């Protein structure tokens, strides 16, 4: 699988560079964007297949690293910002954390959120809004069916809300099953393997959390999950804040965060992204 993932990263990186070239003609720019989106989608499918194989063999592993959760979320949103922009969808992010520095598997958190946000963008009509909220579970305002009030210290609650096509209530039980979609017309129209949400369920459980959904057909859906991501303790203070899938990088977290913000707010046009942070 590594032999497949490595060239995909190269295609994504090079198409990113092409899209940044101001001298590129509009037609070539659009072609580069399509290549980038297709390569990113294919990489996501490869990751899902690889994780499904690990789950089936009982070899899915998790790690604990000290990382900056809001920065990780900003990076995840940034990966999907171009796709949302093409559909004129606004991505709104709202956070309320007692401490941004958390201990857990940052890659798995990102993977679950990437899947949930990708689905929301896919099934939300142009001109609408998608909201990502994350906060300490103890201060969350739970909606019907959400377990926030029952959760302990160190648990983070994530919620993705869209105004997409929604899901019939009688079909909700199929969502988190492997190779399952609401109906065949969904697969024909929107694509996908039916693995993403099933893997999200395994990842959420592996991080000591839960996952769920509520939906109204024709009005939109809300997906939520929880994960045990305790705040950094004094014993963690000597550890470097890192992302477990990052390569060697001399930039500090502050510099990296500024780069992410610059890409979200500026870059090659206005990206529809809004962010709110509360103490």
Secondary structure, 3 states (H helix, E strand, C coil): CHHHHHHHHHHHHHHHHHHCCCCCCHHHHHHHHHHHHHHHHHHHHHHHHHHHHHHHHCCCCCCCEEEEHHHHHHHHHHHHHHHHHHCCCEEEEEEECCCCEEEECHHHHHHHHHHHHHHHHHHCCCCCEEEEEEEEHHHCCCCCCCCHHHCCCCEEEEEEECCCCCCCHHHHHHCCCCCCCCCHHHHHHHCCCCCHHHHHHHHHHHCCCCEEEEEECCCEEEEEEEEECCECCHHHCCCCCCCCCCCCCCCCHHHHHHHHHHHHHCCCCCCCEEEEEEC
